Amino acid sequence: MNEERTLDDLNEFWDRLADEDPMWAILSDPSKKGRKWRLSDFFETGRREISILIYQLEKEKIPVRRGTALDFGCGLGRVTRALAEYFDSVWGVDVSRKMVDLADRLNRGGPPLRFLHNPYSHLQCFADGRFDFIYSNIVLQHIQPEITMEYLLEFLRILAPDGLLVFQLPSRKRRPEEIASPPRPLPDDAYRAGLRLAAPLSPSYPPATDIPLRVVVRNDSAEDWIQDRRAPLRVGNHWLGSDGKTMLIQDDGRAELPGVLPAHEEGLVPLTIKTPEREGTYRCEIDLVHESFSWFKDKGSTPLVLELTIASSAPSQTSSAKGDAGRRDDGLDPNLDEIIPLPEQIGEDAAGQESAAFPMYGIPRETIEAFFSSRGAHLVKVEPDQHGGTEWEGCRYIFRK
């Protein structure tokens, strides 16, 4: 295999997507195709992804040095920016020169990040033991396995002793009989809900405590909600920090809606949530989710947000239930439309043009584990991962050097 030619092809492929629809190329939500991502929403997904990861590592007592981090396959810097909230120094590296150029321009006035174009199957631009933390998500799955294995070897070389490596990768393609015909999303206007509690909630609870709630769900759309068991509609909750912006625990409780909830009607759904294990002030965000597709908030609906104090002996304070807790100021320059124009600025034809299918590859889990074990790396954790889509079974790996 001519690796140089393959990497050239990858560079050209991602450069073309950077010209056509760069945010959708990274997060390929069908409803966002045609430059429909808002910059603030796009970068917020990276912030949520990393805040959840860091919280999970802390909860599971997996120590991470907060020195220098690398975002491999950085694209526009979606995750790179988020890592800068937790590490002293952060680099982003990508095979696409155009993605790297866009990342640099989008970060003007943002955190002190460094982006590097690297069109090679090695990372010789970095010295041995350079990074305390290396992260890669929805990247290696688009790279041929032979080259991925070279990158994994390079990760070990540039990872500092006792450093942590976190990456996602499909492990096998599912057989046709394992894959059912996919369900369909609702029309965008159908993702509208009103949420309230049927009874008042105490303002404070002990850590790691189950709280049974009764959530009144109102269908605020003109569409009847009819359950498809392959992609059900559910009530769920997340736990955010006291600022109402930093996601700490995603996907806590889940409860399914009735089989049919007609337009403009209400239903009562019992939902059990579990308080965080650490004391503090939190916001519990309750929302609806269409499994496999979207949270209603991401379609413009307003979640229910509860302010709660978690303490072994909680002080008395007034609880509050609010709508949107407010979006954070992400530091993005409001005049960035000239960098990634809106659809009406580039013309309908350009916004809607079709790109080639994303290349997809997997490496068996046993191959990955044997590779790192033979080189003295310790497998800290491995968990199922669905970023490869319904056709692929995958894993997220955490290794320590």
DRENBAKOL-551748 format. One record per residue: chain; y, z, x of N, C-alpha, C in turn; residue number from 1. Coordinates in steps of 0.02 Angstrom, whole numbers. Each point is the difference from the previous one (the first is absolute). Example, Ala and Ser with C-alpha at 12.3 -4.5 7.8 and 13.67 -1.06 7.14 Angstrom:
residues 2
<"A" <-284 390 660> <59 0 -45> <60 0 45> 1>
<"A" <53 -36 -18> <59 3 42> <55 37 -39> 2>
end
This chain:
residues 401
<"A" <-60 0 42> <60 0 -42> <63 0 44> 1>
<"A" <46 -43 -16> <64 -2 36> <47 51 -30> 2>
<"A" <3 61 31> <40 54 -29> <74 -17 1> 3>
<"A" <23 -33 52> <71 -18 4> <19 -44 -59> 4>
<"A" <-44 -49 -15> <14 -45 -57> <0 40 -65> 5>
<"A" <-48 47 -8> <-4 39 -61> <62 43 -9> 6>
<"A" <24 31 54> <60 41 -5> <61 -43 -13> 7>
<"A" <1 -59 28> <55 -46 -16> <0 -16 -74> 8>
<"A" <-60 -11 -28> <-5 -13 -72> <25 59 -41> 9>
<"A" <-18 60 21> <23 60 -35> <75 6 2> 10>
<"A" <28 -13 59> <73 3 8> <34 -49 -48> 11>
<"A" <-26 -62 -1> <29 -51 -44> <-8 19 -73> 12>
<"A" <-58 28 -18> <-13 20 -70> <50 53 -23> 13>
<"A" <8 53 40> <44 55 -20> <74 -20 7> 14>
<"A" <16 -44 47> <68 -25 4> <18 -39 -63> 15>
<"A" <-47 -40 -25> <12 -38 -61> <12 46 -59> 16>
<"A" <-41 53 -5> <9 49 -54> <66 37 7> 17>
<"A" <21 12 62> <64 34 11> <57 -43 -27> 18>
<"A" <-7 -65 4> <51 -45 -27> <-4 -3 -77> 19>
<"A" <-61 1 -27> <-9 -12 -72> <13 63 -42> 20>
<"A" <-36 54 17> <1 59 -44> <-25 60 40> 21>
<"A" <40 26 47> <-26 47 50> <-24 67 -29> 22>
<"A" <35 29 -49> <-22 64 -27> <-65 -7 -40> 23>
<"A" <-5 -53 -40> <-62 -12 -37> <-58 -15 48> 24>
<"A" <13 -32 56> <-53 -14 49> <-31 64 26> 25>
<"A" <39 54 2> <-25 64 25> <-31 42 -55> 26>
<"A" <34 3 -58> <-26 36 -58> <-6 -51 -57> 27>
<"A" <-59 -27 -10> <-9 -59 -43> <-13 19 -73> 28>
<"A" <45 38 -28> <0 15 -71> <16 -65 -38> 29>
<"A" <-46 -23 -44> <13 -63 -35> <67 -2 -37> 30>
<"A" <21 58 -26> <63 1 -38> <61 -5 45> 31>
<"A" <-10 6 67> <56 -3 47> <5 -68 35> 32>
<"A" <-46 -45 -16> <1 -65 34> <62 -39 -19> 33>
<"A" <28 -35 49> <62 -37 -11> <61 42 17> 34>
<"A" <-6 41 52> <55 43 25> <26 48 -54> 35>
<"A" <-46 30 -36> <20 47 -53> <-1 73 23> 36>
<"A" <-22 13 61> <5 68 27> <73 19 11> 37>
<"A" <19 61 -19> <64 27 21> <-10 34 68> 38>
<"A" <47 -8 45> <-7 29 67> <-13 75 -4> 39>
<"A" <38 36 -41> <-8 72 -3> <-70 19 -25> 40>
<"A" <-26 -36 -50> <-67 14 -25> <-53 -16 53> 41>
<"A" <10 -55 34> <-48 -22 52> <-5 52 55> 42>
<"A" <56 23 26> <-1 49 54> <-23 69 -24> 43>
<"A" <12 15 -64> <-23 64 -28> <-76 4 0> 44>
<"A" <-35 -57 -8> <-73 2 2> <-25 22 69> 45>
<"A" <35 -19 52> <-19 22 67> <12 74 10> 46>
<"A" <56 23 -26> <16 72 5> <-52 42 -37> 47>
<"A" <-20 -24 -59> <-51 35 -39> <-66 0 38> 48>
<"A" <-19 -57 27> <-64 -7 35> <-5 49 59> 49>
<"A" <53 5 39> <-2 43 59> <7 73 -18> 50>
<"A" <42 16 -49> <7 71 -19> <-66 28 -27> 51>
<"A" <-37 -41 -38> <-65 22 -25> <-49 10 58> 52>
<"A" <0 -47 47> <-45 4 58> <14 63 41> 53>
<"A" <63 13 16> <18 58 41> <-19 64 -36> 54>
<"A" <13 2 -65> <-17 60 -38> <-75 12 1> 55>
<"A" <-40 -54 -8> <-72 7 0> <-26 24 68> 56>
<"A" <29 -26 53> <-20 21 67> <15 75 10> 57>
<"A" <58 22 -23> <17 71 6> <-46 43 -42> 58>
<"A" <-13 -22 -62> <-43 38 -45> <-70 8 29> 59>
<"A" <-26 -53 32> <-67 2 29> <0 26 72> 60>
<"A" <58 26 21> <7 31 67> <-20 -49 56> 61>
<"A" <24 -62 -7> <-10 -51 52> <66 -5 38> 62>
<"A" <5 30 58> <65 1 35> <22 -68 25> 63>
<"A" <65 -12 -3> <30 -63 23> <60 17 43> 64>
<"A" <0 -23 62> <60 8 41> <55 -46 -26> 65>
<"A" <61 24 -3> <55 -38 -31> <43 -34 52> 66>
<"A" <-31 -25 53> <38 -35 52> <13 -72 -17> 67>
<"A" <-42 -46 25> <11 -72 -8> <-54 -30 -44> 68>
<"A" <20 -42 -49> <-47 -31 -47> <7 -75 4> 69>
<"A" <-56 -35 -17> <-2 -73 -2> <-22 -22 -69> 70>
<"A" <37 -45 -30> <-20 -34 -63> <-24 -69 20> 71>
<"A" <-66 -11 -2> <-29 -64 20> <-3 -46 -60> 72>
<"A" <32 -59 7> <5 -47 -56> <58 22 -44> 73>
<"A" <57 10 30> <56 34 -33> <33 -43 -54> 74>
<"A" <-7 -67 3> <34 -41 -48> <75 13 -1> 75>
<"A" <28 19 -57> <71 12 -8> <20 71 18> 76>
<"A" <-48 40 24> <17 69 18> <-6 48 -58> 77>
<"A" <-38 -18 -52> <-8 42 -59> <-26 69 18> 78>
<"A" <-53 3 41> <-29 63 21> <34 27 63> 79>
<"A" <25 -44 42> <33 21 62> <58 47 -16> 80>
<"A" <40 -20 -49> <57 42 -21> <-24 69 -23> 81>
<"A" <-55 0 -38> <-26 63 -27> <-25 45 56> 82>
<"A" <-33 -28 50> <-25 40 56> <57 34 38> 83>
<"A" <59 -31 0> <57 28 37> <22 67 -28> 84>
<"A" <-21 17 -62> <17 65 -28> <-43 56 30> 85>
<"A" <-54 -19 34> <-47 50 24> <-10 -1 76> 86>
<"A" <22 -53 34> <-13 -6 71> <66 -11 38> 87>
<"A" <0 22 63> <60 -4 41> <18 -73 16> 88>
<"A" <-51 -41 10> <11 -69 20> <-53 -43 -34> 89>
<"A" <21 -58 -27> <-47 -44 -37> <10 -72 21> 90>
<"A" <-56 -33 13> <-2 -72 14> <-35 -36 -57> 91>
<"A" <21 -61 -14> <-35 -45 -45> <-16 -64 37> 92>
<"A" <-62 -24 -7> <-20 -61 35> <-33 -47 -50> 93>
<"A" <13 -65 7> <-28 -49 -47> <-10 -67 34> 94>
<"A" <-49 -39 -25> <-14 -65 28> <52 -52 -21> 95>
<"A" <37 13 -54> <49 -47 -26> <70 14 27> 96>
<"A" <27 -48 37> <68 9 26> <51 5 -56> 97>
<"A" <-10 -39 -53> <49 2 -55> <-1 66 -37> 98>
<"A" <-60 29 -10> <-3 66 -31> <36 52 43> 99>
<"A" <-11 -3 65> <32 48 45> <76 -8 -1> 100>
<"A" <23 -62 0> <72 -12 -4> <30 28 -64> 101>
<"A" <-35 -11 -56> <23 28 -64> <0 76 1> 102>
<"A" <-52 29 30> <-3 73 4> <60 28 39> 103>
<"A" <17 -32 55> <58 21 39> <64 -4 -41> 104>
<"A" <8 -54 -36> <62 -10 -39> <3 48 -59> 105>
<"A" <-57 12 -32> <-1 45 -57> <12 72 21> 106>
<"A" <-13 16 62> <7 69 23> <69 15 28> 107>
<"A" <46 -47 -3> <66 15 28> <30 59 -37> 108>
<"A" <24 49 38> <27 60 -29> <-54 50 -21> 109>
<"A" <-64 -17 12> <-54 44 -19> <-22 43 59> 110>
<"A" <-61 29 -3> <-24 42 54> <-9 -39 65> 111>
<"A" <-1 35 57> <-6 -35 64> <-71 -23 13> 112>
<"A" <-16 -59 -25> <-67 -29 7> <2 -57 50> 113>
<"A" <-59 -16 27> <-5 -58 45> <-56 -45 -26> 114>
<"A" <17 -64 -9> <-48 -49 -25> <-15 -51 55> 115>
<"A" <-63 -19 4> <-22 -43 55> <-46 -55 -27> 116>
<"A" <15 -62 18> <-44 -56 -16> <-54 -4 53> 117>
<"A" <-64 1 -23> <-56 -3 46> <-51 -51 -24> 118>
<"A" <1 -62 25> <-44 -53 -24> <-67 -2 38> 119>
<"A" <-21 56 29> <-60 1 43> <-54 44 -31> 120>
<"A" <-62 -7 26> <-55 42 -22> <-4 64 40> 121>
<"A" <51 13 41> <5 62 38> <67 33 -15> 122>
<"A" <9 60 24> <63 36 -8> <25 23 69> 123>
<"A" <-2 -47 49> <19 17 68> <74 16 6> 124>
<"A" <39 -12 -53> <70 20 -1> <7 76 0> 125>
<"A" <-55 36 -13> <3 73 -1> <-45 29 54> 126>
<"A" <24 53 31> <-38 33 54> <-57 42 -28> 127>
<"A" <-48 16 42> <-55 44 -20> <28 66 -26> 128>
<"A" <-31 27 -53> <18 65 -25> <70 6 -28> 129>
<"A" <28 -55 -24> <71 -2 -20> <13 36 -66> 130>
<"A" <-49 1 -47> <14 23 -68> <-41 61 -20> 131>
<"A" <33 44 -37> <-34 58 -28> <-33 -16 -66> 132>
<"A" <23 -53 -33> <-24 -16 -67> <4 -76 -9> 133>
<"A" <-55 -31 -22> <-1 -72 -14> <-24 -9 -72> 134>
<"A" <36 -41 -37> <-15 -10 -71> <-2 -75 -16> 135>
<"A" <-50 -20 -40> <-3 -70 -21> <-33 -2 -69> 136>
<"A" <34 -31 -48> <-26 -6 -68> <12 -71 -26> 137>
<"A" <-49 -27 -36> <0 -69 -27> <22 -51 51> 138>
<"A" <-25 7 61> <17 -46 55> <-63 -29 31> 139>
<"A" <-44 43 26> <-59 -23 36> <-46 -41 -45> 140>
<"A" <4 10 -65> <-43 -38 -46> <17 -74 -1> 141>
<"A" <57 -19 27> <21 -70 2> <-11 -32 69> 142>
<"A" <-33 36 45> <-9 -24 69> <-75 -9 13> 143>
<"A" <-18 -54 34> <-70 -13 14> <-32 59 37> 144>
<"A" <-62 18 -17> <-32 60 28> <0 3 76> 145>
<"A" <-11 -58 33> <-2 1 73> <67 24 29> 146>
<"A" <54 -21 -31> <67 21 24> <13 72 -20> 147>
<"A" <-21 19 -60> <9 69 -22> <-33 48 49> 148>
<"A" <-61 -17 23> <-33 45 47> <39 7 65> 149>
<"A" <33 -53 21> <42 4 60> <60 46 -12> 150>
<"A" <29 -5 -61> <56 44 -16> <-23 73 -3> 151>
<"A" <-59 12 -27> <-25 69 -4> <-9 29 70> 152>
<"A" <-24 -41 46> <-7 22 69> <68 16 30> 153>
<"A" <49 -42 -16> <68 12 25> <30 63 -31> 154>
<"A" <-16 14 -64> <25 62 -31> <-23 60 40> 155>
<"A" <-64 0 20> <-26 55 40> <36 6 67> 156>
<"A" <15 -57 30> <34 1 65> <70 29 -4> 157>
<"A" <38 -20 -51> <70 22 -4> <8 66 -38> 158>
<"A" <-54 26 -28> <3 65 -34> <-3 55 52> 159>
<"A" <44 49 -6> <1 57 46> <-62 44 -10> 160>
<"A" <-21 36 51> <-55 47 -10> <16 48 -57> 161>
<"A" <-49 10 -44> <7 41 -60> <44 -33 -53> 162>
<"A" <18 -64 11> <39 -36 -50> <-42 -20 -60> 163>
<"A" <33 -19 -55> <-34 -14 -62> <10 -74 -19> 164>
<"A" <-54 -32 -20> <0 -70 -22> <-23 -3 -73> 165>
<"A" <41 -31 -43> <-16 -7 -71> <4 -74 -17> 166>
<"A" <-54 -29 -26> <2 -70 -19> <-48 -13 -58> 167>
<"A" <14 -55 -36> <-39 -21 -58> <-33 -67 16> 168>
<"A" <-62 -9 -26> <-35 -62 14> <-57 -9 -50> 169>
<"A" <-7 -59 -31> <-59 -12 -41> <-63 3 42> 170>
<"A" <-56 21 -32> <-63 5 36> <-52 -51 -21> 171>
<"A" <3 -22 -63> <-47 -52 -21> <27 -33 -64> 172>
<"A" <-21 -62 -10> <18 -36 -61> <-52 16 -54> 173>
<"A" <23 16 -58> <-46 17 -54> <-37 -62 -25> 174>
<"A" <-60 11 -24> <-40 -55 -28> <30 -20 -67> 175>
<"A" <-9 -63 -21> <29 -24 -63> <-18 44 -60> 176>
<"A" <-63 25 -1> <-21 40 -58> <34 69 -1> 177>
<"A" <32 19 56> <36 64 2> <71 -7 -26> 178>
<"A" <22 -60 -12> <69 -12 -19> <3 -26 -72> 179>
<"A" <35 37 -43> <10 -23 -69> <63 -42 -4> 180>
<"A" <6 -39 -53> <61 -39 -9> <59 49 -6> 181>
<"A" <54 -12 34> <53 50 4> <39 7 -65> 182>
<"A" <21 61 -16> <45 11 -57> <69 -28 15> 183>
<"A" <42 -3 -52> <67 -28 9> <54 53 -9> 184>
<"A" <56 -8 34> <55 47 -10> <32 -11 -69> 185>
<"A" <37 51 -23> <40 -7 -60> <62 -40 15> 186>
<"A" <32 -28 -51> <67 -28 12> <47 54 26> 187>
<"A" <47 -19 42> <45 50 30> <34 45 -51> 188>
<"A" <20 -29 -56> <35 38 -52> <-45 51 -35> 189>
<"A" <-66 -6 10> <-46 47 -32> <-6 66 39> 190>
<"A" <25 1 62> <-4 61 40> <62 44 -13> 191>
<"A" <5 23 -62> <56 43 -19> <-28 60 -38> 192>
<"A" <15 60 23> <-29 60 -30> <51 56 -4> 193>
<"A" <-7 42 -50> <37 63 -4> <-48 57 9> 194>
<"A" <17 50 41> <-45 54 16> <35 67 -10> 195>
<"A" <-35 48 -31> <25 68 -7> <-59 47 -6> 196>
<"A" <12 65 12> <-52 50 -9> <0 25 -71> 197>
<"A" <-59 14 -26> <-5 25 -69> <21 74 -4> 198>
<"A" <-2 36 57> <19 71 2> <36 14 65> 199>
<"A" <45 50 0> <37 17 62> <-47 21 55> 200>
<"A" <23 -9 62> <-40 16 59> <34 57 38> 201>
<"A" <-39 45 27> <27 53 42> <33 -31 62> 202>
<"A" <53 31 26> <34 -29 59> <-36 11 65> 203>
<"A" <-51 43 2> <-31 16 64> <-75 13 -9> 204>
<"A" <-38 -19 52> <-73 9 -1> <-25 17 70> 205>
<"A" <-58 32 6> <-30 12 66> <-24 -65 31> 206>
<"A" <-11 0 66> <-28 -60 33> <-71 -15 -25> 207>
<"A" <-18 -64 5> <-67 -25 -15> <-25 24 -68> 208>
<"A" <43 -6 -50> <-16 24 -68> <-2 -59 -48> 209>
<"A" <-51 -3 -41> <-3 -52 -52> <46 18 -57> 210>
<"A" <40 -49 -23> <45 10 -56> <-19 -51 -54> 211>
<"A" <-24 23 -57> <-14 -46 -55> <64 -18 -37> 212>
<"A" <13 -63 -7> <59 -24 -36> <-21 -41 -60> 213>
<"A" <45 -4 -48> <-8 -48 -56> <60 -46 2> 214>
<"A" <-13 -63 17> <54 -48 10> <4 -45 -61> 215>
<"A" <60 -3 -29> <11 -46 -56> <23 -67 29> 216>
<"A" <-39 -52 -12> <14 -67 27> <23 -45 -57> 217>
<"A" <58 -30 8> <25 -47 -50> <0 -70 28> 218>
<"A" <-27 -47 -37> <0 -70 20> <69 -29 -19> 219>
<"A" <43 -6 49> <68 -25 -12> <6 -76 5> 220>
<"A" <-56 -34 1> <1 -73 5> <-15 -31 -68> 221>
<"A" <4 -65 -2> <-16 -37 -62> <-73 -22 -1> 222>
<"A" <-39 19 52> <-70 -21 6> <-45 60 -17> 223>
<"A" <-53 -11 -38> <-51 52 -9> <-37 9 67> 224>
<"A" <-13 62 18> <-39 13 61> <-74 6 -20> 225>
<"A" <-40 -47 23> <-71 -1 -15> <-38 8 66> 226>
<"A" <-42 51 3> <-33 17 63> <-50 -54 22> 227>
<"A" <3 -17 63> <-53 -39 34> <-32 47 50> 228>
<"A" <-62 18 -10> <-33 51 41> <-2 -17 74> 229>
<"A" <7 -63 16> <0 -20 71> <66 16 33> 230>
<"A" <53 5 -40> <67 17 26> <36 42 -53> 231>
<"A" <-23 62 -9> <26 40 -55> <73 22 10> 232>
<"A" <31 19 -56> <66 31 1> <-10 75 1> 233>
<"A" <33 34 47> <-9 72 8> <67 35 12> 234>
<"A" <1 64 -15> <55 43 21> <-21 31 67> 235>
<"A" <45 2 47> <-14 30 65> <61 33 28> 236>
<"A" <-8 35 55> <58 34 30> <-3 -2 76> 237>
<"A" <60 5 29> <9 7 72> <39 65 13> 238>
<"A" <-5 26 60> <41 57 22> <49 -25 53> 239>
<"A" <63 13 -11> <53 -19 47> <31 63 29> 240>
<"A" <34 -8 57> <36 56 29> <58 21 -44> 241>
<"A" <35 53 21> <54 26 -41> <58 -49 -7> 242>
<"A" <4 -49 46> <53 -50 -5> <-14 -52 -55> 243>
<"A" <-60 3 -28> <-18 -48 -52> <-12 -70 24> 244>
<"A" <-5 -9 67> <-5 -67 28> <-62 -9 44> 245>
<"A" <-18 54 36> <-55 -5 48> <-67 13 -34> 246>
<"A" <-42 -52 -3> <-66 6 -31> <-45 41 45> 247>
<"A" <-31 53 -27> <-45 43 38> <-72 -7 -22> 248>
<"A" <-12 -1 -65> <-68 -8 -26> <2 -55 -54> 249>
<"A" <-34 -54 13> <-4 -54 -49> <-67 5 -37> 250>
<"A" <0 -20 -63> <-62 -3 -38> <-33 69 -5> 251>
<"A" <34 47 -31> <-28 67 -10> <-43 0 -62> 252>
<"A" <30 10 -60> <-38 -1 -61> <-4 -70 -31> 253>
<"A" <-49 -11 -43> <-7 -63 -36> <-29 16 -69> 254>
<"A" <26 -33 -52> <-28 7 -67> <12 -65 -37> 255>
<"A" <-53 -23 -33> <3 -66 -33> <36 4 -67> 256>
<"A" <37 -54 -15> <34 -6 -65> <-52 -16 -54> 257>
<"A" <20 8 -64> <-45 -21 -54> <-18 -74 6> 258>
<"A" <-53 -20 -34> <-23 -69 3> <53 -50 -21> 259>
<"A" <40 18 -49> <55 -43 -22> <60 45 -13> 260>
<"A" <58 -18 27> <62 34 -16> <49 -54 -22> 261>
<"A" <12 -5 -66> <42 -54 -26> <72 6 26> 262>
<"A" <36 -55 -3> <70 -2 21> <40 51 -39> 263>
<"A" <43 37 36> <47 48 -28> <-33 62 -30> 264>
<"A" <-64 10 14> <-34 60 -24> <-16 47 57> 265>
<"A" <-16 63 -19> <-13 52 50> <-73 21 -1> 266>
<"A" <-23 25 58> <-67 28 5> <3 62 44> 267>
<"A" <-46 47 -10> <-3 62 39> <-56 -6 50> 268>
<"A" <15 12 64> <-50 -7 53> <-3 65 40> 269>
<"A" <-57 35 1> <-8 59 43> <-4 -22 73> 270>
<"A" <37 33 43> <0 -17 72> <-1 65 39> 271>
<"A" <-47 6 47> <-2 59 44> <25 -20 68> 272>
<"A" <51 36 23> <27 -11 67> <-16 60 43> 273>
<"A" <1 -9 65> <-15 55 46> <59 10 47> 274>
<"A" <26 61 4> <58 13 42> <-18 -7 74> 275>
<"A" <49 -17 43> <-12 -6 72> <-25 66 30> 276>
<"A" <-33 -4 57> <-28 59 32> <52 41 37> 277>
<"A" <56 -31 17> <52 35 38> <57 21 -46> 278>
<"A" <28 58 14> <56 24 -40> <62 -43 11> 279>
<"A" <43 -1 -49> <62 -39 6> <24 -24 -68> 280>
<"A" <54 -37 1> <27 -30 -60> <-20 -74 -2> 281>
<"A" <-27 -21 -55> <-26 -68 -7> <26 -32 -64> 282>
<"A" <-6 -65 -3> <9 -37 -62> <-64 -36 -16> 283>
<"A" <-23 10 -61> <-60 -33 -24> <22 -59 -42> 284>
<"A" <-19 -60 22> <18 -62 -35> <-59 -23 -41> 285>
<"A" <9 -3 -67> <-52 -21 -46> <18 -69 -26> 286>
<"A" <-48 -46 5> <13 -69 -17> <-64 -31 -29> 287>
<"A" <6 -59 -28> <-59 -39 -20> <-18 -49 55> 288>
<"A" <-64 -15 5> <-23 -49 49> <-48 -48 -34> 289>
<"A" <9 -64 14> <-49 -50 -19> <-44 -12 61> 290>
<"A" <-58 30 0> <-43 0 60> <-11 -71 25> 291>
<"A" <2 -7 65> <-7 -64 36> <63 -43 -2> 292>
<"A" <51 23 -37> <59 -43 -5> <64 36 20> 293>
<"A" <21 51 -37> <67 27 13> <10 67 -35> 294>
<"A" <41 42 32> <29 57 -34> <57 -26 -44> 295>
<"A" <9 32 -57> <53 -23 -46> <69 7 32> 296>
<"A" <10 51 41> <65 8 34> <17 -61 41> 297>
<"A" <-50 -29 32> <12 -59 42> <19 -61 -41> 298>
<"A" <-9 3 -66> <20 -54 -45> <65 17 -36> 299>
<"A" <31 57 17> <64 16 -30> <-1 55 -52> 300>
<"A" <-59 27 -16> <-5 55 -48> <22 66 34> 301>
<"A" <19 49 -40> <25 64 26> <-55 53 -4> 302>
<"A" <-21 29 56> <-51 52 -2> <29 67 -22> 303>
<"A" <-43 48 -13> <20 68 -14> <-4 39 66> 304>
<"A" <53 36 17> <2 37 63> <10 74 -15> 305>
<"A" <-46 42 25> <3 72 -10> <15 35 65> 306>
<"A" <47 46 0> <16 40 59> <-39 64 -3> 307>
<"A" <-41 14 52> <-42 59 0> <3 35 67> 308>
<"A" <-3 67 -2> <-6 40 60> <-72 22 8> 309>
<"A" <-27 -10 58> <-69 19 15> <2 59 49> 310>
<"A" <-23 58 -24> <3 60 42> <-52 50 -25> 311>
<"A" <-28 40 46> <-48 51 -20> <31 50 -47> 312>
<"A" <63 19 14> <38 43 -46> <65 -38 -13> 313>
<"A" <-1 -44 -48> <55 -46 -10> <60 35 -32> 314>
<"A" <60 -12 26> <60 28 -32> <13 -34 -66> 315>
<"A" <35 35 -43> <17 -28 -65> <55 -51 8> 316>
<"A" <-10 -59 -28> <53 -51 1> <-11 -47 -59> 317>
<"A" <52 -36 -16> <-3 -44 -58> <-31 -66 18> 318>
<"A" <-50 -20 -39> <-31 -66 11> <43 -53 -32> 319>
<"A" <-10 -60 21> <36 -55 -31> <-43 -62 -2> 320>
<"A" <6 -38 -53> <-34 -64 -5> <53 -54 -2> 321>
<"A" <-3 -46 47> <51 -51 6> <-31 -68 -4> 322>
<"A" <43 -50 -4> <-24 -68 4> <-9 -19 73> 323>
<"A" <30 -54 20> <-5 -22 69> <35 50 45> 324>
<"A" <-35 22 53> <29 48 46> <54 -31 43> 325>
<"A" <8 -65 -5> <51 -34 40> <-31 -32 61> 326>
<"A" <25 -58 19> <-27 -35 57> <37 21 62> 327>
<"A" <-35 5 56> <32 23 61> <44 -56 29> 328>
<"A" <47 21 40> <40 -48 37> <-39 -18 62> 329>
<"A" <-27 -61 2> <-45 -19 55> <36 -29 60> 330>
<"A" <65 0 -2> <38 -24 58> <2 -75 7> 331>
<"A" <-27 -37 -49> <1 -73 5> <71 -25 -13> 332>
<"A" <20 -48 39> <65 -32 -9> <0 -35 -68> 333>
<"A" <48 14 -45> <0 -32 -65> <16 -75 2> 334>
<"A" <20 -24 58> <18 -71 6> <-53 -40 37> 335>
<"A" <-64 13 -16> <-54 -32 38> <-28 -62 -35> 336>
<"A" <31 -20 -55> <-27 -58 -36> <2 -64 41> 337>
<"A" <44 -2 50> <0 -60 42> <-60 -3 46> 338>
<"A" <-34 58 11> <-58 2 43> <-63 -20 -39> 339>
<"A" <-10 32 -58> <-54 -19 -45> <32 -17 -67> 340>
<"A" <18 -63 -11> <36 -19 -61> <-40 13 -63> 341>
<"A" <35 11 -55> <-31 5 -65> <-22 -69 -24> 342>
<"A" <-47 -4 -49> <-25 -65 -22> <55 -49 -19> 343>
<"A" <50 24 -37> <52 -47 -22> <42 -27 57> 344>
<"A" <-3 34 59> <39 -23 57> <-37 -53 41> 345>
<"A" <-66 -4 -9> <-38 -49 40> <-26 -57 -42> 346>
<"A" <8 5 -66> <-24 -54 -44> <-69 15 -27> 347>
<"A" <-12 -21 -61> <-62 16 -35> <-61 -30 35> 348>
<"A" <6 -60 26> <-58 -32 32> <-21 37 62> 349>
<"A" <49 20 41> <-16 35 62> <-30 68 -14> 350>
<"A" <25 35 -51> <-25 67 -16> <-70 -2 -28> 351>
<"A" <-19 -54 -32> <-65 -3 -34> <-53 -38 37> 352>
<"A" <14 -24 61> <-48 -42 34> <-63 40 19> 353>
<"A" <-56 -34 2> <-64 32 13> <-13 2 75> 354>
<"A" <-26 57 23> <-20 8 70> <-76 -6 5> 355>
<"A" <-23 -13 60> <-72 -2 11> <-30 69 -12> 356>
<"A" <-64 2 -17> <-34 64 -13> <1 43 63> 357>
<"A" <4 66 -10> <-1 45 57> <-70 -1 31> 358>
<"A" <-5 -7 66> <-66 6 32> <-25 72 -6> 359>
<"A" <-64 10 -13> <-28 66 -8> <-64 7 41> 360>
<"A" <-7 55 37> <-58 12 42> <-19 74 -5> 361>
<"A" <-63 15 16> <-23 68 2> <-45 12 61> 362>
<"A" <-8 63 18> <-45 20 54> <-41 59 -26> 363>
<"A" <-66 -2 6> <-42 54 -26> <21 68 26> 364>
<"A" <-4 49 -43> <20 69 19> <-40 24 60> 365>
<"A" <-65 -14 0> <-41 24 56> <21 -31 67> 366>
<"A" <25 -62 -3> <26 -32 61> <62 35 25> 367>
<"A" <45 17 -45> <62 34 19> <-16 69 29> 368>
<"A" <-42 38 -34> <-15 68 23> <-35 -1 68> 369>
<"A" <-47 -48 10> <-35 -5 64> <48 -20 56> 370>
<"A" <46 -44 -15> <49 -24 48> <41 58 28> 371>
<"A" <26 42 -44> <42 56 22> <-41 56 32> 372>
<"A" <-58 13 -28> <-43 53 27> <-20 -16 72> 373>
<"A" <-16 -63 14> <-21 -20 67> <56 6 51> 374>
<"A" <62 6 -24> <57 6 44> <31 69 -1> 375>
<"A" <-37 47 -27> <21 70 4> <50 22 -53> 376>
<"A" <14 -42 -49> <47 19 -53> <-37 39 -54> 377>
<"A" <35 47 -30> <-30 43 -51> <21 -23 -70> 378>
<"A" <-49 -11 -44> <15 -18 -69> <20 63 -38> 379>
<"A" <63 5 -18> <25 59 -36> <-16 -5 -74> 380>
<"A" <9 -61 -28> <-11 -8 -72> <-7 -74 -15> 381>
<"A" <-42 -16 -50> <-4 -67 -27> <-5 7 -76> 382>
<"A" <37 -43 -36> <1 4 -73> <2 -70 -29> 383>
<"A" <-23 -8 -62> <1 -66 -32> <71 -26 -7> 384>
<"A" <7 -66 5> <66 -32 -5> <-7 -64 -41> 385>
<"A" <49 -13 -44> <-4 -57 -44> <53 -53 15> 386>
<"A" <35 5 57> <53 -47 14> <-24 -72 9> 387>
<"A" <-65 -9 12> <-26 -67 7> <-11 -35 -66> 388>
<"A" <11 34 -56> <-10 -30 -65> <-70 10 -27> 389>
<"A" <-12 -24 -60> <-64 12 -33> <-59 -34 34> 390>
<"A" <13 -52 39> <-55 -36 33> <-26 35 61> 391>
<"A" <38 50 25> <-18 32 63> <-9 75 -8> 392>
<"A" <-49 26 35> <-8 72 9> <31 18 67> 393>
<"A" <39 53 3> <35 15 62> <6 74 15> 394>
<"A" <29 15 58> <8 69 23> <68 10 32> 395>
<"A" <23 63 -4> <56 20 43> <-28 50 51> 396>
<"A" <13 -14 64> <-27 39 54> <55 42 33> 397>
<"A" <-20 60 22> <44 41 41> <-40 20 62> 398>
<"A" <22 -24 58> <-33 17 64> <48 38 44> 399>
<"A" <-29 45 40> <39 34 52> <-28 -18 69> 400>
<"A" <46 -15 45> <-21 -19 68> <-20 63 40> 401>
end
